[in-house]
Amino acid sequence: MKRESKNQIAFNLELPAKLQRYPNERALRLRQVSQLTGLGRSMIYQMQAEGRFPQRIKLGERAVGWLESEVRDWLATRIEASRFNQKCELNWGATTRTGCRLTGLDPPQLRL
């Protein structure tokens, strides 16, 4: 935030790079994530804590959500891994991919 004058404040309204790629990005609430993935509430939170599911974002003081594109990417990666019968786990906190030989699956990072 820059201060231009005594009563005016300038804000940087430029969209982050991810939102520039996905202009229709939206946040999904827990019920929507659960319906989309088939996972229950406690499993979503457990997998997130273990780094195997996308991190939630804070929407308000008492509201959180998940970016739809990240959840869909996670689901697509799980589907592809199961189709190739590979025992892969998603590691959303890692910076490199090791183990499974799946291609074109960004942003998830895979490990055996």
N, C-alpha and C positions, 0 to 999 in steps of 0.2 A: 504494500500500500504506500503510495507517495502522497505527500501533502503538497498541493499546488498553491493554495492560499489559506488564509485563516479559516474559512468556512467551507472550502471545497476539498474533497478527497478523491483522488483518481484511483480507479481499480483496474487491474489487468484482467480484461474480459476474454483473453485469448483462450481457446479450448486446449486442454492437454492433448498430446499426440494421439493417445488411444481413442479419444472421443472424436478427433478429426477423421480417423479411419472408420469409425462406427458412429456416424452422426445420429442414428436412431437408437443409440445405446440406452438401456433402461435398467433400473434396479429391480430385482425380484425380491419379494418378501419371503419369509420362511415357508409359508404355505405353498407358494408358487414353486419354490425350489424343490420342496418335497414332492409335489405333484410331477414336476419335470423329471426328477431323478429316480423317484420311487423309494428314496431313503427317508427314514424317520428323523425327527428333530434331534434326538440324542446322537444318532449316527452322524448326521451332518456336522454337529458341533465337535464330536470326537475326532472325526477325520480331519476337520479343519485344524484342530489343536495339534494333531500329528503331522500336519503339513501335507496331507493327502487330498485336500479339497480346497478350492479357492477361498481366500480370505474375505470375510464380510466387510462392508464399508458402513460407516456411521452416517445415517441419514438425518438424524435429529437427536434430541436429548435422550429419547428412549426408543429409538427405532433404528434397525439395521437392515441391510439388504445385501444382495450379491449381484454383481454385474452379470447380466444375461449372457453376454458373449463368453465370459470366463466359464460359466456353468455349462454352456453348450459345448465349448471346447473340451472341458473336462469329460463330459458325457461322450463326445465323439471319440476321444482317446480311449476311454474305457471300452467302448464298443469295438474299436479297431483291435485293441489288445486281446479282447475275448475272441474275436473272429480268427485271429492268428494263434489262438491257444497259448499265449504267452503269459507268464505270471509276472506282471509288471505292477508296480505301485506308482502312483503319481506323487511326485515330490514338488510341491508348488513353491517351496522356499529355496530350492537348489538353483545353482547358476549354470550347471552343465548337465548334459544328458549322458548317462552311462547305462550299460546293460542292454535293454531291449532295442531291437533294430527297427524302429518305426520311423517313418519320415513324414515331414510336413505337419508336425503336430505341435505347433507353438501356440501358446506359451507354456504348456505343461512340460515338466522335466520328468523323465522316466528313470527308474532304477529297478534292479532286480531285488 
